Amino acid sequence: MSQKYPSVLLFGAPGVGKGTQGAILGRVPGFFHMSTGDMFRSLDRESEIGRIFDGYSRRGELVPDEVTVRVWRDYMQTHYDGLDENPIVLLDGIPRNPAQAGLMDGVIDVRLVLHLVAPDVDVLVERLRRRALEQGRPDDADEGVIRRRYEVYQQETSPVLSHYPRELVREIDALESPLRVLCELARVLDPIVGARRSPARASRQ
């Protein structure tokens, strides 16, 4: 793909609901939800790159940038390139640090950064523990690993916000009910979707 992917970043600490909201919005025409968590979980754990990911995941550490970006490019070429109308990509889990953000600048056109905010760490820990029980995901079941992920987020991922112009960042209270969060996300996203459709409407008039 020669042009940059039109993108919106779903940003926030582990457990704020990026995956839940992204999956819902990804079913709306005009959006394509791209979750790096789902992408990595779909890897063959017996493959070289699958074993590399598994080792980092079990320690609650981030996968190296070059591995993440390589897998992301392959995933987008397989699942996005060739789609009609080039939907907006809802990026969930990438970029995860300033270096990744720099690497991604050449391939994504960031229209908005949706920052899901939840200052109560204990609430996030409980959310992830509950999700582990419901979905059978052992990487989320250990509280020590969960808290380590939050520390990594604070140290390495949170600075990504400063990579983008402040006017692109919108803060959303992630501790509201999922429905309220979804409504707020839809309200903020609507002008972007409308702007993309306006030329098409104008051409039909």
N, C-alpha and C positions, 0 to 999 in steps of 0.2 A: 504494500500500500504506500503510495507516494505522498499522500497528504496525511496530516496529523489526525489522530482519532479525537473527535469532539468529546470532551470528558467532564464529568462532575466527580469530585472526590467525596466519598463517604468517610469521614475522618473521626477518630475518637479512640479511647482506650478499649482494651478487650472487655466485652460484656455490655457495651453501651447499646447494642442492637443494630449495628451496621448490617450484619448479614440478614437479619429478619426484615428490616425495612428495605434493603436492597433487593431481596428476593421478591417482595411485593411490587415494588416499583418496576422491577425488570419485566413484569408481565404487562405493563402499560405500553401501548404502542408508542414508539419513539424513543424507548429506552432499552439498553442492553446491560444487564447486571453482570459484572465481572468480579467474582470473589476469588482471591488468591488462596483462601483457605480451602474452598471446594476444589480449586485447581490442583493444589498440592495433595489433597486427600485422594484425588483420583489417580495419582501417580502409581505406577507399579512399584511396590516397596522392594521388590527383588532386583529392580534395575539400579544402575549406578546412581542416577540422580535421586531415585526413590530412597535409597539407603542413606544418602547424604542428608536429605530432608528429615528422615526419621530420627537420625541422631540429634540434630539440632532441636527438633520439636520436643523430644523427650526431656531435653535439658531446659526447655523454656527459652531457648535462644533464637535469634533471627537467622534465617537462611542467608548465606552470603549474597551480596547484591548481584554479582554477575550470574549466579545460578537463577535467582528469582527473575531477573529481567529476561534471561534466555528462555526460561519456561513460559513466561508471560507472552513474549513475542510469538512463540510457537502456538500457544493457546489462541491468541487473537487471530492468527492467520488461519487456523482451523475453524474457529467458531464465529468469527465476526466478518472477516474479509469476504466480500461477495454478497453480503446482505443488502437488500434494497433500502434506499433512503438514508444509509449511514446513521443509524440511531445513536443517541447520546450514550456514551459508555459510563456506567456508574461504577467507578473504581472503588473496590472494597478490599483494603489490605495492601495497597501499593499506591504511591511510594511510602516506604516505611522508615526512611531516614533521609537526611539532606542529600547524601551522595546518590541515592536512588532517584530522588526528585530531579537532580541534575541530569542523570542518565535518561530519564523519561522526557525531559524537555523537548527532545528532538522528535518524539513520536506522539505526544498528546498535546491537545489544545485545551487547557483547563478553563472552563467557563465559570465554575463555582466550586467552593470548598464548603461542604456541609459538616460543621464541627458539632458532633453529638457530645454534649457536656454532662458529666456525672461525677461530681467531686467526692461522693461517698464511696470509698474503695470497698468497704465491707459489702455494700449492696452489689457491686460488680462481682465480687468473689462468690457471693451466694448465687447470683444469676448463673455463673459459669458452672458451679457445682451442680445446680439443678439441671442445667442443660446436659451435663455429663451423665446424670442418672437417666434422663429421658431418652437420650440419643445413643447411649453406650459408647461415649468417646473418652477412653481412658486418659488421653493427654490433657483433658480438662478436669479430671477428678481430683488431682492432688493439689491441696491448698498451697503448698510451698511453690509448686510450679506456676500456679495462677498468680501468686503475688510476685514471683520473679518476672513474669510476663508484664505485669503492671510497671515494675521498676524499669524494665527495658524500654517500655513505651515512654515513660517519663524522660529517660535519659537520651534515647535515640530517635524515637518517632515524633514526639511532641514538637521538636524544633523544626519539623517540616512545615509547620504553619507559617513560619517566618520566611519561607522560600517563595511564597506567593503574595501578591499584593493584598493588603489588608481589606480593600474594598471587595475582594472576591470571597471573603470568609463570612459565613453566616453561622451563628451559634444557635443550637437547638437543645432544649432541656431534655435530656435522654431519660430522666427519671419520671417523666409524665407517663400516662398509659400509652401502650403501643399505638392505639388509635389516634390519640392526640398528637403524638410524635409524627405519625404518618400524615395527618392533616396539615401540620406545620411544614413538613417537607414538601408536600404538594403545593402549598401556597407559595413557597419560595421558588420552587422549580417551574411553576406555571409560566412566568414571563419568558424564561429561556425557551421552553417548548413553543410558546406562542410566537416568539421572534423567528424561530426556524420555520414555522408553518406560514408566516405572513407572506413571503414571496410567492409561495405556491398558490395561496388564496388570491393574491393580487393578479397572478397570471391568468386565473380563470375568470376574472371580472372583465 
